[in-house]
Amino acid sequence: MTIFSKKTLVIIYLILISSFVHAQYGTALGVRYGTETNIGISVLRFLSDRNQGASHTIVSFPYKGARLTSFYEWHFRNHNENIEVANVGFFVGLGAHVGRYRKVGWQKNDTPFIKGENVVAFGVDANAGIEWKIPTVPLLLSIDVHPLIDLNYIEQQPQYFDFGLSLRYLF
């Protein structure tokens, strides 16, 4: 029996959503499309003014499994007058993940998977990106890079970069 099934992670996610809905400064809920068709649900909760911190949680489904990732992010508004695009901001973040994968493990020459077992993995994450608050509707569009590494599963590649595009409804 595995520790984290997809249903368990979805229940954890729903609990997180219910605690985020009453955020004082704003919550954004949407989808994130990452590399290798890694589609996930994204919740971004601003903890204070948009120039400061945010909690960002992603539930994604890579490797025929599920992963829960949580970040603390620092958001910065665009203060450069030379950039003509309004409502543009930048963010960086640090976090951690836990997940259960059906397939993990790589050969040393980066060829595809060599194992087909269920593995519970955890590790550290970072992210950085640019976001745009669409002026006429409450939507937040962002592009990011998300490097991560599993700490307890040594057969995974030493580092992994996930590039993503997110669209979130801001309320």
Sequence and secondary structure as in RCSB ss.txt:
>XXXX:A:sequence
MTIFSKKTLVIIYLILISSFVHAQYGTALGVRYGTETNIGISVLRFLSDRNQGASHTIVSFPYKGARLTSFYEWH
FRNHNENIEVANVGFFVGLGAHVGRYRKVGWQKNDTPFIKGENVVAFGVDANAGIEWKIPTVPLLLSIDVHPLID
LNYIEQQPQYFDFGLSLRYLF
>XXXX:A:secstr
  S  HHHHHHHHHHHHHHHTT SS EEEEEEEETTTEEEEEEEEE SSTTSEEEEEEEE  TTSEEEEEEEEEE
EE   TT   TTEEEEEEEEEEEEEESS  B TT  SB     EEEEEEEEEEEEEEEETTTTEEEEEEEEEEEE
SS TTS S EEEEEEEEEEE 
